[in-house]
Amino acid sequence: MEKVNLQNFDLLSPKFEREKIQLGLSRIKKALAEFNNPCKNVPAIQIVGTNGKGSITAFIENILYEENKNIGVTTSPHLLDICERIRVNKVNINKSEFQKLLKKIEKNLSRYKLSPFEQIICCALKFFDLKKVDLLILEAGLGGRLDATTAHDLRPIIAIGNIGLDHKDYLGDSIEKIAQEKVAVIEKNAFVITCSQNIKVEKIIKKRAKKVGAKIIWKEPLSSNYELGLKGNFQKQNAAVAVGVIEALNNLGFTIKECSIKKGLKNTKWSGRLEIINCLNKKILIDSAHNYSAAKALSEERKTWNNNQAGIYWILGVQIQKDIASMIKVLIKKNDQILLVPVPNQPSWRLKDLSNIYDLNNINITEFEKVDLAFNYLLELKKWPKCNPVITGSIFLVAEFIKFANNQKI
């Protein structure tokens, strides 16, 4: 196992984790067994899907927090600090505790050659065990069947967000293959909570649930009776899945009141998702949309923005393995302009690459070497755009701009 520490996981080097991806359960199961299977008797809500996993997790976490439940939550990726990934009752693990657990893994479990993500999951489960939590929320990192979170055996509730095409290099080149990898986490007697899906995906979910004897609960988007802390019409669907999970918990003997559901949904925050931030007294919208499905949802939100017909400046950075053409086609409208930037420390689409895509030849694209240079270009315009500019394409790009904006306040 390659020796790691918190510096290795720093957001300045996000490619470290991606380059070390190793899907499979044998290594982490052996490692957890040697760790005395932490949290083995603690039930978990596992959350899989292509888009919406983080939002669903945040909604559930905030509802249970309002009910004073003792919960351990692990999510990925992080926005600014890796300690965001492991938290108990909305409090992140501190760096010294994280470092201590990582060193213990390096010392005792090195022969299993755990990937960075597997090490994080081991740390999370051990930390939750030490904190004696009563319930786990495990957001899958990649896929499901071979994802490290699936190594935890007691998963009576499976929440499934929107499933679309992404991570094709790991999960398969079709939506059917990707869906099969994700829904393979469904096991006997599980409650499966999901929303409206692609018709092919729905058939695969139903087939898997029937095969193993699981119960599916299909949820429609929440009505306006619920106020959501997260912006975006698509969040009504994610929130509905979260509410379905809470209902399933009640069926399993937990008691969560309706008032906690409403308050939790209202108080949910999830930075970097349809968030307006101020930088040098200018408003700019940031969103972590990183694939076609997320870009399509963002495009739908655009219809509600003031002055969007006048054109939007998109500061766009997309990793090279993503389908940037489909993202651009759904995002870019008449009068729009793209300010293309690289995703920090990731192989990214550049202007020379886009020139080979015929359908994009008539789109106004200007390239910059860094996101702050693109922002400075906007500052030099005679007037700030009527519709807020948007930074999107990657969570790593959004994080880079948040750090830049925060530095301007110092």
C-alpha positions in Angstrom: 0.0 0.0 0.0 1.4 3.4 -1.0 2.0 5.5 2.1 -0.5 8.4 2.3 -1.3 11.2 4.6 -3.5 14.3 4.6 -1.1 16.2 2.4 -1.5 13.5 -0.3 -5.3 14.1 -0.2 -5.1 17.8 -0.4 -7.3 19.4 -3.0 -4.3 20.8 -4.8 -3.6 17.3 -6.0 -7.0 15.7 -6.7 -5.6 13.5 -9.4 -3.9 11.4 -6.6 -7.1 9.7 -5.6 -8.4 9.2 -9.1 -5.1 7.7 -10.3 -5.2 5.1 -7.5 -8.8 3.9 -8.0 -9.1 0.1 -7.5 -12.6 -1.2 -7.6 -13.2 -4.4 -5.7 -14.3 -5.6 -2.2 -11.8 -8.3 -1.3 -9.0 -6.0 0.0 -11.2 -3.8 2.1 -13.2 -6.7 3.5 -10.0 -8.3 4.7 -8.8 -5.1 6.1 -12.0 -4.4 8.0 -12.0 -7.9 9.4 -8.5 -7.2 10.8 -9.9 -3.9 12.2 -12.5 -6.1 14.1 -15.2 -5.1 11.5 -16.0 -1.7 12.9 -19.8 -0.8 13.0 -20.7 -4.3 11.9 -24.0 -4.1 13.8 -24.8 -0.5 12.9 -27.4 -0.2 10.1 -26.5 1.9 7.2 -28.3 3.9 4.5 -26.3 3.5 1.4 -26.7 6.1 -1.3 -25.8 5.4 -5.0 -26.5 7.1 -8.3 -24.8 9.3 -10.8 -26.2 12.7 -9.7 -27.8 13.9 -6.5 -26.1 11.6 -4.0 -24.5 14.5 -2.1 -27.8 16.4 -1.9 -29.8 13.3 -0.8 -27.2 12.6 1.9 -27.3 16.2 3.1 -31.1 16.2 3.3 -31.1 12.9 5.3 -28.3 14.1 7.5 -30.1 17.4 8.4 -33.4 15.7 9.1 -31.8 13.2 11.5 -29.8 15.9 13.1 -33.0 17.7 13.9 -34.2 14.5 15.6 -30.9 14.3 17.6 -30.0 10.9 16.1 -26.4 9.9 16.6 -25.2 9.5 13.0 -22.0 8.9 11.1 -21.8 10.2 7.6 -19.2 9.7 4.9 -19.3 11.5 1.5 -17.1 12.0 -1.5 -15.5 13.9 -3.0 -14.7 16.8 -0.7 -15.0 20.4 -1.7 -12.3 22.2 0.4 -11.1 19.9 3.1 -10.9 16.1 3.2 -12.2 16.1 6.7 -15.6 17.0 5.2 -15.8 13.3 4.2 -16.1 11.9 7.7 -18.5 13.6 10.2 -20.6 12.7 13.2 -23.7 14.7 13.9 -22.6 17.3 11.3 -19.1 17.8 12.9 -16.1 16.9 10.7 -13.4 14.6 12.0 -10.5 16.8 13.0 -7.2 16.5 11.2 -5.2 14.9 14.1 -7.8 12.2 14.5 -7.8 11.5 10.8 -4.1 11.4 10.6 -3.9 9.0 13.6 -6.3 6.6 11.9 -4.5 6.8 8.6 -1.2 6.0 10.3 -2.8 3.0 12.0 -4.0 1.7 8.7 -0.5 2.3 7.1 1.1 0.4 10.0 -1.3 -2.5 10.3 -3.0 -3.0 7.0 -0.3 -2.2 4.4 -0.3 -5.7 2.9 -3.8 -5.2 1.6 -2.7 -2.4 -0.7 -5.8 -0.3 -0.1 -6.7 2.5 -2.5 -7.0 6.0 -1.1 -10.8 5.8 -1.1 -10.7 2.4 0.7 -8.5 3.9 3.3 -10.9 6.8 3.8 -13.8 4.3 4.3 -11.8 2.3 6.8 -11.0 5.5 8.7 -14.7 6.5 8.6 -16.0 3.2 9.9 -13.4 3.0 12.6 -14.1 6.6 13.7 -17.8 6.0 13.7 -17.2 2.9 15.8 -15.2 4.9 18.3 -18.0 7.5 18.5 -20.6 4.7 19.0 -23.0 6.0 16.4 -26.5 4.5 16.0 -26.8 4.9 12.2 -24.6 5.3 9.2 -25.0 7.2 6.0 -22.6 5.9 3.3 -22.4 7.8 0.0 -20.9 5.5 -2.6 -17.9 6.9 -4.4 -18.0 5.1 -7.8 -20.5 2.6 -9.0 -21.9 0.4 -6.2 -21.2 -3.3 -6.7 -17.5 -2.9 -6.1 -17.5 0.3 -4.2 -15.8 0.3 -0.8 -19.0 1.4 1.0 -20.6 -1.9 -0.1 -18.1 -3.7 2.2 -20.3 -2.7 5.1 -22.8 -5.7 5.2 -25.7 -4.2 7.1 -27.4 -1.9 4.6 -31.2 -2.2 5.0 -31.9 1.0 3.1 -30.6 1.8 -0.4 -31.3 5.3 -1.8 -30.8 5.7 -5.5 -30.3 9.1 -7.1 -30.6 9.8 -10.8 -28.6 7.3 -12.8 -27.0 8.5 -16.1 -23.9 8.2 -18.2 -20.7 8.9 -16.3 -17.4 7.1 -15.3 -17.8 5.0 -18.4 -14.1 4.1 -18.2 -14.9 2.2 -14.9 -18.5 1.2 -15.1 -19.3 0.5 -18.7 -20.1 2.3 -21.9 -23.9 2.1 -21.7 -26.5 3.3 -19.2 -27.6 -0.3 -18.8 -24.1 -1.4 -17.7 -23.8 1.5 -15.4 -27.2 0.9 -13.8 -26.4 -2.8 -13.3 -23.2 -1.8 -11.4 -25.1 0.6 -9.2 -28.2 -1.4 -8.4 -26.1 -4.5 -7.6 -25.9 -3.1 -4.0 -29.6 -4.0 -3.5 -29.8 -7.1 -1.3 -32.5 -9.3 0.2 -35.2 -7.5 2.2 -33.8 -4.1 1.6 -35.9 -1.0 1.2 -35.0 0.7 -2.1 -35.9 4.4 -2.3 -35.7 6.0 -5.7 -37.1 8.6 -8.1 -38.2 8.7 -11.7 -35.5 7.2 -13.8 -34.7 6.5 -17.5 -37.0 3.7 -18.6 -34.1 1.3 -19.1 -32.8 2.1 -15.6 -36.3 1.5 -14.0 -36.4 -2.0 -15.6 -33.0 -2.9 -14.2 -33.9 -1.6 -10.7 -37.2 -3.6 -10.7 -35.4 -6.7 -12.0 -32.8 -6.6 -9.3 -35.3 -5.9 -6.5 -37.5 -8.9 -7.7 -34.5 -11.2 -7.9 -33.3 -10.6 -4.3 -36.6 -9.9 -2.7 -36.3 -6.2 -2.0 -39.1 -3.6 -1.7 -39.0 -0.6 -4.1 -40.5 2.7 -3.1 -40.9 5.2 -6.0 -41.0 8.8 -5.0 -42.5 11.7 -6.8 -40.9 15.2 -6.4 -41.9 17.0 -3.2 -44.7 19.5 -3.3 -44.4 23.1 -2.4 -45.6 22.2 1.1 -41.9 21.6 1.9 -39.3 24.4 1.9 -35.9 23.3 0.8 -32.6 24.8 1.8 -31.0 23.8 -1.5 -31.8 25.8 -4.7 -33.0 24.2 -7.9 -36.2 22.6 -9.0 -34.4 19.2 -9.4 -33.8 19.2 -5.6 -37.5 18.4 -5.1 -36.7 15.0 -6.5 -33.6 14.5 -4.3 -35.5 15.7 -1.3 -38.3 13.2 -2.0 -35.8 10.3 -2.0 -34.5 11.6 1.3 -38.1 11.7 2.8 -38.6 8.2 1.5 -35.5 7.1 3.4 -36.9 8.6 6.6 -40.2 6.8 6.1 -38.3 3.6 5.7 -36.4 4.3 8.9 -39.7 4.7 10.7 -40.7 1.3 9.4 -37.5 -0.1 10.8 -38.3 1.2 14.3 -36.7 4.6 14.3 -39.0 7.6 15.1 -38.6 10.7 13.1 -41.3 13.3 13.4 -42.8 15.3 10.5 -41.6 18.6 12.1 -38.0 17.3 12.0 -38.4 16.4 8.4 -39.6 19.9 7.4 -37.1 21.7 9.5 -34.2 19.5 8.3 -35.1 20.0 4.6 -35.4 23.7 5.2 -32.0 24.0 7.0 -30.0 21.9 4.5 -26.9 23.5 3.0 -24.5 22.0 0.5 -21.9 24.4 -0.7 -20.9 24.5 -4.4 -24.4 23.6 -5.7 -26.3 26.5 -7.4 -24.7 28.8 -4.9 -24.3 32.6 -5.5 -21.1 33.9 -4.0 -19.6 37.4 -3.9 -16.1 38.0 -5.2 -14.8 41.6 -5.2 -18.3 42.8 -4.9 -19.5 40.9 -8.0 -22.0 38.1 -7.9 -21.2 34.8 -9.6 -23.0 31.5 -9.6 -21.1 28.3 -8.9 -22.3 24.8 -9.5 -20.5 21.5 -9.5 -22.3 20.0 -12.6 -19.7 17.6 -14.1 -21.6 15.5 -16.6 -24.4 15.6 -19.1 -27.2 14.9 -16.6 -26.1 17.6 -14.2 -25.6 20.0 -17.1 -29.1 19.3 -18.3 -30.5 20.1 -14.9 -28.5 23.3 -14.7 -29.8 24.3 -18.2 -33.4 23.8 -16.9 -32.6 26.1 -14.0 -31.3 28.7 -16.4 -34.9 29.4 -17.5 -35.7 30.9 -14.1 -32.7 33.3 -14.2 -33.3 37.0 -14.8 -31.9 38.3 -18.1 -30.7 34.9 -19.2 -31.8 35.6 -22.8 -29.2 38.4 -23.0 -26.5 35.7 -22.8 -24.4 34.1 -20.1 -20.7 33.9 -19.6 -19.8 30.4 -18.6 -16.4 29.8 -16.9 -16.2 26.1 -17.8 -13.6 23.5 -16.9 -14.1 19.9 -17.7 -11.9 16.8 -17.1 -10.8 15.2 -20.3 -12.6 11.9 -19.7 -16.0 13.7 -19.6 -18.3 14.2 -22.6 -17.8 18.0 -22.9 -19.6 18.2 -26.2 -22.9 17.0 -24.8 -22.5 19.3 -21.8 -21.8 22.3 -24.1 -24.7 21.5 -26.4 -27.2 21.4 -23.5 -25.8 24.5 -21.7 -24.9 27.0 -24.3 -27.6 29.2 -25.9 -27.7 32.2 -28.2 -25.5 35.1 -27.0 -23.6 32.9 -24.5 -19.8 32.8 -24.3 -17.5 30.2 -22.8 -14.4 31.1 -20.9 -12.6 27.8 -21.0 -10.2 26.9 -18.2 -8.4 23.8 -17.1 -9.6 21.9 -14.0 -6.8 22.3 -11.4 -4.3 19.4 -11.5 -6.5 17.3 -13.8 -6.1 16.4 -17.5 -8.7 18.8 -19.0 -10.3 19.8 -22.2 -8.5 22.6 -24.0 -9.4 24.8 -26.9 -7.3 22.8 -29.4 -9.2 19.7 -28.4 -12.6 21.3 -29.0 -11.5 22.5 -32.4 -11.8 18.9 -33.6 -15.5 18.7 -32.6 -17.4 20.0 -35.7 -20.7 20.8 -33.8 -18.9 23.3 -31.5 -17.2 25.4 -34.3 -19.7 28.2 -34.1 -19.6 28.7 -30.3 -17.8 31.7 -28.9 -15.0 30.2 -26.8 -12.0 32.0 -25.2 -9.3 30.1 -23.3 -7.6 31.0 -20.1 -4.9 29.3 -18.1 -6.6 29.7 -14.7 -10.0 30.4 -13.3 -8.9 33.7 -11.7 -7.7 35.0 -15.1 -11.1 34.2 -16.6 -12.8 36.1 -13.7 -10.4 39.0 -14.2 -11.5 39.1 -17.8 -15.1 39.6 -16.7 -14.0 42.4 -14.4 -12.5 44.2 -17.3 -15.7 44.3 -19.3 -17.4 47.7 -19.6 -20.3 46.4 -17.6 -20.8 43.4 -15.4 -23.1 40.9 -17.3 -26.8 41.3 -16.7 -27.2 37.7 -15.9 -24.8 36.3 -13.3 -21.8 34.5 -14.8 -21.6 30.8 -14.0 -18.6 28.7 -13.0 -19.2 25.0 -13.6 -17.9 21.7 -15.0 -16.0 20.2 -12.0 -16.2 20.3 -8.2 -12.4 20.8 -8.3 -12.8 24.0 -10.4 -15.6 25.3 -8.1 -13.3 24.6 -5.1 -10.5 26.5 -6.7 -12.7 29.6 -7.2 -14.1 29.5 -3.7 -10.5 29.5 -2.4 -9.7 32.4 -4.7 -12.8 34.3 -3.6 -12.0 33.7 0.1 -8.5 35.0 -0.4 -9.8 38.3 -1.7 -11.5 38.9 1.6 -8.3 38.6 3.7 
